[in-house]
Amino acid sequence: MTNKVIELLEERDNRPFCMMLSIPDPHSPDLCKEPYISQYAKIEITNPSTNTEELLNARPGWGIGGKAQAEKFVPKNIRNYFAMVKCIDDNVGKILKYLDDNSLTDNTIAVFTSDHGDMLYNHMRVDKGCPYDDAIRVPFIVRYPSRIMSGKVIKRALNTTDFPPTILGLMGFNELGEVHGEDESCILKDTVSVVEIGRMVYITDSPFSEWTAITDGKYKLVLSCKDKPWLLDIEKDPLEIQNYYDAPEYSDIRKRFQDELILKMKKYDEPALKLDRPFLYSSDDDITYKSPYYGMNRKQISEVEKGTLEKYIIEMHRDYYRKY
């Protein structure tokens, strides 16, 4: 794939260009080729500390079950995951080197990002599908030497919906009309070396709608129909094993985050509201929801999810054409 990218770049003319390379890895089934497999074959991989019996039994409802629930810890898969990451790193490096060698670096916006992370057996889960940071926190690395200072660190929370308007903003396109994302190009272009937190972003389990969350990168609130609300202090508790929702010293944070999350659920037409999911908005609320995936194996869950997703896409298109 990398060779094809470089081949297409060689064929370009003098006009501005846009190219996207969508790399499928790292992803299950966690397979990689030599020489990368051998580089990681002998490293020691230990079972994550979140997988003690006590902590597994204390997981929130949204962190249990489903097809991402691992049956056992498999160190080989993590070694192979690391091998895939190294392979990607080398190949992205080849593309950046091509830009350097052909005097394209200063005037080319190079972006490295992903659509989701991977649990890698933390909380005895794999893949994605839950609001733990391992699954939802992704890189957004931008190289644009003529406009962005080298070494800049942004701690401010962004969402994937912000990426298009932000990149277009870097290019000078600021009139995008009605979009969900925000143009954050100004914080990329300024001369502040470290941009601190200061914005809350909304995350949803759409189209399956069993949880929704909001985070500023330091704190995270998760509302769900499968458990009482969870307030996480990611800075204090990076393993995300402690619920601070009812802690008196977090009462102001709890209210601020919950008020903002409910506003965003309404603003962005959260599917759980349409489906009338019985979310718990207080620790005193009772769980009345039973997951449609209860008792199913991974194959059965995949079939149900496929049907749910197809139905959601059809409804989404209908809503779009009604509006426009």
Secondary structure, 3 states (H helix, E strand, C coil): CHHHHHHHHHCCCCCCCCCCCCCCCCCCCCCCCCCHHHHHCCCCCCCCHHHCHHHHHCCCHHHCCCCCECCCCCHHHHHHHHHHHHHHHHHHHHHHHHHHHCCCCCCCCEEEECCCCCCCCHHHECCCCCCCHHHHCCCEEEECCCCCCCCCEECCCCCHHHHHHHHHHHCCCCCCCCCCCCCCHHHHHCCCCEECCCCCEEEECCCCCCEEEEECCCEEEEEECCCCCEEEECCCCCCCCCCCCCCHHHHHHHHHHHHHHHHHHHHCCCHHHHCCCCCCCCCCCCCCCCCCCCCCCHHHHHHHHHHHHHHHHHHHHHHHHHHC
